[in-house]
Every structure is written in structure tokens, then in C-alpha cells.
Amino acid sequence: MAASAACAAFFFDAEPLGEPGVPALDACALCAKRLGRGSDVFMYRGDTPFCSEECRGEQMQLDAARARRSAGRRQQQYSSGTGSPRRGQDSRKVSVAS
């Protein structure tokens, strides 16, 4: 039994290898405050850690503003015709001989 307890402790104490593009769980993604083992961690979008509800809420507001800006740009592109799937190609009527 002692061997399995030692393995379990080693498993949980091991540092994760991490993946590129995925934030590590050791610091707040917004303010970079170090997250201790005994501290609460507030997650957002599944894998992004924050030190407090305030930091998480601020990131959510930043993401919402960014989404509104990009939606506005897409709407502007489509209304001006530059965002059409034809990429500026003119449609012309062609008579077809029967």
C-alpha cells in the first residue's frame, strides 16, 4: 500500500508539461499574479486561469468588446460589398440561346 500512496503523491506533485498556446495554471492570465496551491482559481473558457472574479470579469468584458468590434467590421464589409463571397466580381446577365 505504501508504494501506491507514493505513486499517487508523485502523480499529483508532478508539474504539467504544458502545450504551446495554452496558458499555464501558475499565474493569472490577466494580471500575471502568481496562483498558489491553496488559492482559488477562477477559470474562463475552459483552460484560462484568473486570480479573482474581477480579473475574470474584466477579461470577459474585453472579449465581448472585441467580438462586437469584429462583428461590426464584418457587417460593414458585407454592407459595402467588399465582404461578399464573390470578392468584388460583378454579376452580369447573360442571354442564353435556346
N, C-alpha and C positions, 0 to 999 in steps of 0.2 A: 504494500500500500504506500510506503514511503516513496518508492520510485515514481508512482503515478502522481503523487502530490508534487513532487519536484518538477515533473514534466509540465504539469498544469501551471505552476508558478512561472516556469520559464516561458511557456507559451504566452501568457498574459503580459510578462515583462518585456518581451521582445519588441523592438522598435519596428514599425511597419516600413517596408521598403519605399513606398510611395510611387506614384506614377506621374509622369510629366503632365502638366495641365490640371492636376488635381491638388487642391490646397491641402497642406499638412494640417493635422489636428492639434498642433502645438502652439498656434498663435491665432489671434482674431484676424479674420480676413479683411477687416476694415481699418482698425487702429493698430494692429500688429502687437497688441498686448499679449504677453505670454499666458497660455492657459495651463493652469496647474492640474495635477491629477485629481485633486479633491474639489476643483471648482466646477460650477455649472457651465455647460457648453450649449449655446443656442444655435441650432442648425437651420440652414436655409438651402433650398434646392437640393436637398439630399446629402450633399457632401461638403458644404461650406460652413466652417465654424465661426461663431462670433462670441465675444466675451459677455455680452449683455443683450437684453431685449432692445435697448436703444440702438446699439450698433447694427443689429439685425434689421430693425425697422428702418434705419437710415439707408441701408443697402437696398431694401425693398423699394423705398421711395426713389432712389437713384435708378434702379432698374425700370420702374414704372415710367419715370420721366424719359428715359432712353427709348423705351418701347413707344411712347407717344410721339417722340420726335421722329423715329424711323417710320411709324405708321403715317405721319403727316407727310414725310418725304415721298413715301410710296404713293399716297393719294395725289400729291402734286404731280408726280411723274405721269400717272395714268390720266389725270385730267388735262395735262398739257400734251399728251400723245407720245411722250418720249419713253414711256414705260410699257408700250403696247407690245404684245408678243411678236408682232411683225417687225419691230425695231425700225420704225420710220418708213417702211415700204408703203407706197401708195397702192390703194386698191383701184383697179380700173375695170370698167365694164368691157367685156369683150363679146362681140356678137358671134354666135355660133351658127354656121350654115347647117341647115337641116337637109 
